[in-house]
């Protein structure tokens, strides 16, 4: 155990990715506990009965259990790149609502076979339509909310990554002249590399993993 806040996370979860990126850029160290979603630890269930990642547990009975709330909490402690200036609630709501709806049904069509006949190709097209709107915003601003990365970019990027990776050849062929370089810049960033190391799922007897932000603000 450490005196640090505990972050329950899952490496490939887009919600957990954006929380980790905000904690890292804010310079906030946490004890990271990688969660195996098929076998969630009792400590996570006790801290947050909803048991979805990420969860930030302060050890005093208080938790933050939504990814955007974790991002805003971290950046309110320290915001060296002024990400909160790009806290575009409309874009984030579109990503977490309609875009995520179509992404899930595009990526996992077999999970939604009992829904009306709006098939995989239809969800692909609906997701692409939203991406084209975001592409136009990036074309106007340089990034989603301004000319450099901000909370909106980091909040949306992991979901765009998922959409792109599902059928990458198809995605790469789409007319998204601003989304493509924007996505590549995030994928190849030092920040993304810093928050994506692999860890084995946490067990109670494990030595703590301290997820420690870099002091070099060049990321």
Buried (B, 14 or more C-beta within 10 A) or exposed (E): EEEBBBBBBBBEBBBBBBBBBBBBBBBBBBBBBBBEEEEBBEBBEEBBEEBBBBBBBEBEEEBBBBBBBBBBBBBEEEBEBEBBBBBBEEBBEBBBEBBBBBBBBBBEBEEBEEEEEEBBEEBBEBBBEBBBEBBEBBEEBBBBBBEBBBBBBBBBBBBBBBBBEBBEEEBEEBEBEBBBEBBEBBBEBEBBEBBEEEBEBBEEEEEEBEBBBEEEEEB
